[in-house]
Amino acid sequence: MRQGAPCLVVGGVNVDLLGRVERFAGPDEAAALSDFTVAPGGHAGNCAVALARLGVAVRLAASVGTDPLARVALDALRAAAVEIDFMEQSDRLPTGTALIPVGPRGERILYLARGANDALGDAAICRAADDCESVVVFDPPLETFGAVARVLAGRLGIFAPGGLVCTAPGEVLEPMLSAARVLVVNRPESRAMTGLADPAAAAAHLASERHLATVVTVGGDGCWFAEPGTSARHCPGFAVQCTDSTGAGDAFVAGLSAALASGEPLARAARFGNAVGALATRALGAQGSLPQRAEAERLVSPAPASAIS
């Protein structure tokens, strides 16, 4: 049973068109696609479903179209018991879509059409935030950053900007980075924000410069994390049979957020995030193998002495 104030997730909801390839095609080449799947996705949608699977009461502020793909996204959210009363539907833009070829080791390439995600407005975000104590923000329209920053004020705010957002001008990101308590980026995103190739150095730099806890994920190797004034520490990943890494980062953010909201310190929250992210890679599609809380807890317990370095 879900109890307590809901966690608000803000950002993109897409429908993923994905399938397996033996190799990624080059320019003017073709590659055979197998196991073609139409599945719900999007950073915010994936995270919201992952949180719900972990037993967290979760509310979503996002936008879809009025086309048939919208039903794919909305039906999945309803089935996961995500509160979607504050979602918007655009009659001028189609539901966001991602084209995702998945390689033989679970690696993937993502081509994103934002579509109706760009129709999300300030009013829906502010209404959805009422009575929420924690907020997870991914990739809402840049024009909403001022409103989202106001929503983050006084709440546990986790900002995971993603590749399309983290390269925005500094003055655009400033309100969000100032209001959030935790920043989550992957290795390429941390390099784009700092110019540093080393994820440990990037985590420490961002934590010190932005005065907020920072986590840099490094795929199957886990993550590096730092708090202001501290050196970065490594939290190793978990070995699972990786089928598709799509949505693993979103699942990581869900696990991290759920643990932080329950009062866990950053180190233990990072470890729980690693477990949820790893378990999310076992099936094709971002939401195909998102774990229940008990399954993630079994993976993280007991923690060996070397779990955090």
C-alpha positions in Angstrom: 0.0 0.0 0.0 1.3 3.4 -0.9 1.3 6.0 1.9 2.6 9.5 2.5 2.9 12.5 0.3 3.3 11.7 -3.4 6.5 12.2 -5.3 6.0 14.5 -8.3 7.9 13.5 -11.5 8.1 16.2 -14.2 9.3 15.7 -17.8 8.9 13.7 -20.9 6.5 10.9 -21.7 7.1 9.0 -25.0 6.3 5.9 -26.9 9.4 3.9 -27.8 9.7 2.1 -31.2 12.5 -0.3 -30.6 14.0 -3.6 -31.8 17.2 -5.6 -31.9 20.1 -5.1 -34.4 23.2 -7.2 -34.8 25.1 -4.0 -35.7 24.2 -0.3 -36.0 23.9 0.9 -39.5 26.2 3.6 -40.9 25.3 6.4 -43.3 23.3 5.2 -46.2 23.3 1.6 -44.8 20.5 -0.7 -43.7 20.5 -3.1 -40.8 18.0 -5.8 -40.0 15.6 -5.1 -37.1 14.1 -7.9 -35.1 11.8 -8.2 -32.1 10.2 -4.9 -33.1 8.3 -3.5 -30.1 6.0 -0.5 -29.4 6.4 0.3 -25.7 5.7 3.2 -23.3 8.8 5.2 -22.4 10.2 8.7 -21.8 12.4 9.7 -18.9 9.6 10.9 -16.7 7.2 8.2 -17.6 9.8 5.5 -17.0 10.8 7.0 -13.6 7.2 7.4 -12.5 6.4 3.7 -13.2 9.7 2.6 -11.5 8.8 4.6 -8.4 5.3 3.1 -8.4 6.8 -0.4 -8.6 8.9 0.5 -5.6 5.8 1.3 -3.6 6.1 5.1 -3.8 3.0 7.2 -4.3 3.8 9.0 -7.5 2.2 11.8 -9.5 3.2 12.8 -13.1 3.3 16.2 -14.7 3.8 15.7 -18.5 2.1 16.1 -21.8 1.0 13.7 -24.6 -0.9 14.2 -27.8 -4.4 13.0 -28.7 -3.2 10.5 -31.2 -3.3 6.6 -30.8 0.2 6.5 -29.3 -1.1 8.6 -26.4 -3.2 5.7 -25.3 -0.2 3.4 -25.2 1.5 5.8 -22.8 -1.5 6.5 -20.7 -2.7 2.9 -20.3 0.7 1.9 -19.0 0.8 4.7 -16.5 -2.7 3.8 -15.2 -1.8 0.2 -15.0 1.2 1.1 -12.8 -1.0 3.2 -10.5 0.7 6.5 -11.4 -1.5 9.5 -10.8 -2.0 11.2 -14.1 -4.8 13.7 -13.2 -2.4 16.6 -13.9 -1.2 15.4 -17.3 -2.0 17.5 -20.3 -3.0 16.5 -23.8 -2.1 18.6 -26.9 -4.3 18.6 -30.0 -1.6 20.3 -32.1 1.5 18.1 -31.3 1.8 14.3 -31.5 2.8 12.2 -28.6 6.6 12.2 -28.1 8.3 9.3 -29.9 11.7 7.6 -29.6 13.3 5.3 -32.2 15.7 2.9 -30.4 17.8 0.3 -32.1 19.3 -2.0 -29.4 22.6 -3.7 -30.0 23.7 -7.3 -29.1 25.1 -6.3 -25.7 22.0 -4.2 -24.7 23.6 -0.9 -25.8 21.3 1.4 -27.8 21.0 4.6 -29.8 18.1 6.9 -29.2 16.5 9.2 -31.8 13.9 11.5 -30.1 11.0 13.5 -31.4 9.8 15.6 -28.4 6.3 16.3 -29.9 3.7 17.1 -27.2 6.4 17.1 -24.5 7.0 20.7 -25.5 3.4 21.6 -24.8 3.7 21.1 -21.0 3.0 24.4 -19.3 3.8 26.1 -16.0 0.2 25.9 -14.6 0.0 22.1 -14.8 3.4 21.7 -13.1 2.5 24.1 -10.2 -0.9 22.4 -9.7 0.6 19.0 -9.6 3.2 20.0 -7.0 0.6 20.7 -4.3 1.1 18.4 -1.3 4.2 16.8 -2.8 7.4 16.6 -0.6 9.8 15.4 -3.3 10.1 16.3 -6.9 12.1 14.6 -9.7 12.7 16.7 -12.8 14.0 15.4 -16.1 13.4 17.3 -19.4 10.4 19.6 -19.3 10.4 22.5 -21.9 13.1 25.0 -21.1 10.5 27.7 -20.9 9.1 26.1 -17.7 12.4 26.1 -15.8 11.4 29.1 -13.8 8.2 27.6 -12.6 9.9 24.2 -11.9 12.6 25.9 -9.9 9.9 27.6 -7.7 8.3 24.2 -7.2 11.6 22.7 -6.1 12.1 25.4 -3.4 11.7 23.8 0.0 11.3 20.3 -1.3 13.6 17.4 -1.9 14.5 18.1 -5.5 16.3 15.7 -7.8 17.3 17.1 -11.2 18.3 14.7 -14.0 18.5 17.0 -17.1 19.4 14.4 -19.7 21.5 14.9 -22.8 19.2 17.4 -24.6 18.9 19.7 -21.5 22.4 19.5 -20.0 23.9 21.4 -22.9 21.5 24.3 -22.5 23.1 27.7 -21.8 24.2 28.2 -18.2 21.7 31.0 -17.6 18.9 28.7 -18.5 20.0 25.9 -16.2 20.9 28.2 -13.3 17.5 28.4 -11.6 17.2 24.6 -11.7 20.7 24.0 -10.4 20.2 26.5 -7.6 16.9 25.1 -6.5 17.7 21.3 -6.7 19.3 19.4 -3.9 20.6 16.5 -6.1 22.0 16.5 -9.6 22.1 13.2 -11.6 23.9 13.0 -14.9 25.6 10.3 -16.9 29.2 10.3 -18.0 28.7 12.1 -21.4 26.4 14.6 -19.7 28.9 15.4 -17.0 31.6 15.9 -19.6 29.3 18.3 -21.5 28.7 20.3 -18.3 32.3 20.4 -17.0 34.7 19.5 -19.9 36.1 16.7 -17.6 36.3 13.2 -19.0 36.9 11.6 -15.6 33.4 11.0 -13.9 34.9 11.2 -10.4 36.4 14.6 -11.1 33.2 15.8 -12.8 31.1 14.7 -9.8 33.4 16.5 -7.4 33.6 19.6 -9.6 29.8 19.9 -10.0 29.1 19.3 -6.3 31.6 22.0 -5.3 30.7 24.5 -8.0 26.9 24.1 -7.8 26.7 23.4 -4.0 24.5 20.3 -4.4 24.9 16.6 -4.2 26.0 15.2 -7.5 25.8 11.7 -9.0 27.5 10.7 -12.2 26.3 7.3 -13.5 28.7 5.1 -15.5 26.5 2.3 -16.8 27.3 -1.2 -15.5 30.2 0.2 -13.5 27.7 1.9 -11.1 28.1 5.6 -10.3 30.4 8.2 -8.7 28.9 10.6 -6.2 30.0 13.7 -4.3 28.6 16.2 -1.9 29.8 19.8 -1.6 33.3 20.0 -0.1 34.0 16.2 -0.4 35.9 14.0 -2.8 34.0 11.7 -5.1 33.3 8.2 -4.0 32.5 5.2 -6.2 29.5 2.9 -5.8 29.9 -0.2 -8.0 27.1 -1.6 -10.1 25.5 -5.0 -10.0 26.1 -7.8 -12.5 23.0 -8.9 -14.3 22.3 -10.2 -17.8 21.8 -7.0 -19.8 19.2 -7.3 -22.5 18.4 -3.7 -23.1 19.8 -0.6 -21.3 16.9 1.6 -22.4 15.5 3.4 -19.3 18.1 2.1 -16.9 19.2 5.6 -16.0 15.6 6.6 -15.3 15.2 3.5 -13.1 18.4 4.5 -11.3 16.9 7.9 -10.6 13.8 6.3 -9.2 15.7 4.1 -6.8 17.9 6.9 -5.7 14.9 9.2 -5.2 12.9 6.6 -3.3 15.8 6.0 -0.9 16.6 9.7 -0.4 12.9 10.4 0.3 12.9 7.7 3.0 15.8 9.3 4.7 18.7 7.2 3.5 22.2 8.9 3.1 23.5 9.5 -0.4 25.8 6.5 -0.4 23.1 4.0 0.4 20.7 5.8 -1.9 23.2 5.5 -4.7 23.6 1.7 -4.1 19.8 1.2 -4.1 19.6 3.2 -7.4 22.3 1.0 -8.9 20.2 -2.1 -8.0 17.0 -0.7 -9.5 18.8 0.4 -12.6 20.6 -2.9 -13.1 17.4 -4.9 -12.7 15.7 -2.7 -15.3 18.0 -4.0 -18.1 16.8 -7.6 -18.1 14.0 -7.2 -20.8 13.5 -5.3 -24.0 11.9 -1.9 -23.4 12.3 0.7 -20.7 9.6 -0.6 -18.4 9.7 -4.4 -19.2 11.7 -5.5 -16.1 11.3 -2.7 -13.6 11.6 -4.4 -10.2 9.4 -4.4 -7.2 10.9 -3.0 -4.0 11.5 -6.4 -2.4 13.5 -7.6 -5.4 15.7 -4.5 -5.3 16.2 -4.9 -1.6 17.3 -8.5 -2.0 20.0 -7.4 -4.4 21.4 -4.7 -2.2 21.4 -6.7 1.1 23.7 -7.5 2.6 26.1 -4.8 1.5 29.7 -5.9 1.5 32.3 -3.7 3.1 33.7 -2.8 -0.3 30.3 -1.7 -1.7 31.3 2.0 -1.4 34.9 3.2 -2.0 
